[in-house]
Amino acid sequence: MPSLVVKKVLNNNVIIAEHSAYGEVVVIGKGIGFNRKQKDLIEASAAEKLFVLRNEQEQKNYLKLLPFLKDDLQEVIISAIELIKARTDSSLNEHIHVALTDHLMFAINRITKGMEIRNPFLVETKALYPKAFGIAKEVIDLFTEKTGIQLPEGEVGFIALHIHSAVTNKDLFEVNQHSQLISKLINMIEEHLDCNIDKESTDYMRLIRHLRFAIERIKNGEKVEEPEKISLLLKQEYPICYNLAWKLIKVMQQTLKQPVFDAEAVYLTMHLQRLQKKIK
């Protein structure tokens, strides 16, 4: 286990240390700075409970938050990230320390001022990232238990996106963009098929999952084979669903700024037709 030598204590939960492998790092952990002095060596066993910020920009961004962050709130956020790490059993992108801390500080500030920001993508986020959503609920419960502050339901969705971003190592902007795109596509489907899709139904979950994987394929430039005969058949048999599928694909192309293979329209038409059949 690499050793850490204390260079500067910033508060009870944050120190700047010299890491034997990474050089100067910011070390975050509950009580890590308590009674520490310069040149103290941190035990390897304690280091397992710490979060080391190696990235220089992340270090600077986190340090900028410290003057506005109360110790008790910081401890809760550290506990929340420990919980996320335990539940996902994975190494998290270290940006979560800056992003989640900043987000929760902002959320509490709004609540204390009687302001609440609605989350218009809550239902889609729950369907897209069920595991992250479940963990985010636990984070909210932990928050209420430790601070007495009840965060609104919409925050579960926002926190779930932070968790998904940290676990998959994806930029939060991209994760947000995909959720918003899927929400837009669902609205288009409901409008064109003149229906309200039951957001708790299996069909909705399947559709969401299909759209999510289609977006992933487009982003990665993965080609899916196009069964030409099926394409012609679907165009003739289900013109409404086929045309709608192409409208959805054009929106995907514009948003993601990447080409979409024709075969995506075939598989999307099948999903839409199944959905339309059940609506009727």
Beta strands, then each sheet from edge to edge (+ up, - down):
strand 1: 4-11
strand 2: 14-19
strand 3: 23-28
strand 4: 41-42
strand 5: 51-53
sheet 1: 4+ 1- 2+ 3- 5+
end
